[in-house]
Amino acid sequence: MAEKKKPMEDDPIYLLMKGIKCQNCMDTNVAIMLHGPDRCVDCSAQKRQWSSAAIQLQQCVQMRLEKKQLVDKQALSLARVLTHFNVAAPLQLKFIIHYWKTEARLAKGTIALLRDEWVLPIGSLRNPPYGAYWINSAEQFRDWSRPYRAQAITQLVTLYRLQRQWYPRLYGQADFDFLNHINDELKEAMK
């Protein structure tokens, strides 16, 4: 008879499941029901105190439901777990891949969905241990966003230099107001 495999002692989701008070909502007051997300009946009756991450998730889900936007169950499941992880102790990608039975590309895509479409403050580490976490402060947001801002600025500078050098020759125009053009595109993209 095969020996039953013991959970890994360093498995953060296993440890999280042992420590949460409500299995229904993962201590977020957002339960995943057959009809979709809903408030956790057990926790709502107890009038529990919620973490700021749990409150942000509650507000996000409520807003998406009011706007009749899709609330993907797998994305919501990951978001509920991420409310318990921070920059000092992120949820490593290998555990997301294991528990959500997915591959790295799709796991990163779900994190991007939570950040880009759900507009949740989900940070991710670009260096080992390659984890994801809930951003809990302005300082953490600045630290997380710094490489993204630098990458965007570098790409815009490269585009500007190439356009300044080659645009007039390629399109037969003597002048192109790059900064105003980019400014208009950014305003349009942020609507």
N, C-alpha and C positions, 0 to 999 in steps of 0.2 A: 504494500500500500504506500502510495506517495505521501511524503511528509507535507503537511499544509504549510504553504509559504507564509512567513511572517511579514507584516508590513515593514517597510524600511523605517528605521529610526530617524532618518533624516528626511523623510517624506513630509513636506509641509502641509499637504492637503490631508493626509492621514492625521497629523497632529491637530490641524484646524478642526476637523470633524469631531475629534475627541473633546475639543474645548468650546465649541459653540453651544449656545443654549437652545436654539431652535433649528432642527433639521429641515423643517419646511421652507424656511426663508433664508437660512444661513446668516441669521441675525441682521437681516437687511429690511425686513417687513415687506419684501417682494417675493411672493410665492409663485412658483410656476405651476399653474393648474392646467387641466386638459383644455379649457377654453382660452388659455393664454395667461399672462401675468395678472396677479391680483394681490391685494393686501393680504398679509398673513392673518388669518382669523385668530389663531392662538396668541400671537404677539400683540395684535391690536387690542385684544381684550385685557391684556396685562399692562397696557400703557407704558411700554418700555422706553428707555432712553436709547437713542440711536447715535451711532458715530456720524461724523460729518460726511464720510464717504457713503454711508447707508442713506443719509438724507439726500445727498446729491443723486444717487441712483434712483431713489423713490421719485424725486422730482423729474428726472429724465424719462423714466418709464411712463409716468403720468402724462407728461407733455406729449410723448410719442403716441400714447393711446388717444388723447384728445385730438391730435392732428390726424388720427387714423393711419399712422405710420406703422410699418412692420416692426414687431419686437421679436426678433429671432430668438428661439429658446436656447440655442447653443451659445449665442453671444451673451444673452442675459445670464445664463449659468456661469459663464466665465467672469462676467462683470461682478456678480454677487461674490464670487470667491476673491476677486482682486480687491474688493473693499477691505480685505483683511491683511493685505500686503503693502509694505512701504519700501522706500528706496534703500533702507538699511537691510531689509530682509525681503527682497523681491521674490516673486514666484518664477522659478526657472522655467525656461522654455521646455526642457525635457519633461517636466511634470505636466505641463499643459498638453503636450503631445500625447503623453501616456493616458491621462485621465479623460481627455476629450477624443481619444482615438482618432487622431488626425496626424498630419505631417507638418513640418516646420513652416512651410510656405502658407498653408491654410491657417495655422495658429497665428502667424504674424498678420495674416489678412483679417482675422477676427479682431485682433487687437487694434488694427488700423480702422476697422469698421466702428468699434466702440469710440475711438478717438475722433475720427473724421465725420461720421454721420450722426452718432449719438452725442457727440461733443462732451464726452466724459474725460476727466483729467487722468488719463492713463499714461504713465511714463514707461519707458523701456530702456534698458541698458544696452548699449552697443558693444560693450566689452563683457568678458566673462564675469558673472555667470549668465549673461544674456537673459535677464529676468524682466518681468513686467510688474508694475506696482501702481498704486493709487497715489497721485500727487496730492500732498497735503499742505503745501505752503507755497508762497510766492517764490521763496528761495529755491525750492525743489523744482518749480516750474521753470525758473530762469536757467537752472543747471541742466534740466532735461532739454529745453528748447535751444540752448546755445549752439550745439552742432547743427541743428536744422536751419537756424537762421544763418549761420556761417556758410553752409552749403548753398542755400538760396542766394545769398549775396555773391558768392563766388561765381555761381552760374550766371547771374545777371551781369556781373562785370565782364565775364567772358563773352556773353551775348552782345553787350554794348561795344566791346572792342572789335569783335568780328563785324558787327553791323556798321560801325564807324568806318572800318577799313574797306569793306566789300559791298555794302548796300548801294552806294552811289554808282559803282561800276556795274553791278549786277542788274539794277533796275533803272538805270539812266536818270536817276534823280540826284540832284546836288546836295540835298539836305533832308534829313529825317530827324524829327524831334523825339529821340529815344525815350527820354525821361517822361515826357508827357504821354507818350504812347503806352509805356509800361504802367504809369499811374492810372490811366483810363482802364487798362486791362485788369489791374488789381481791384479797382473799384467795382468793375463788372463781376469779377470772380467772387467778391465778398458779399454780393447781394443775397 
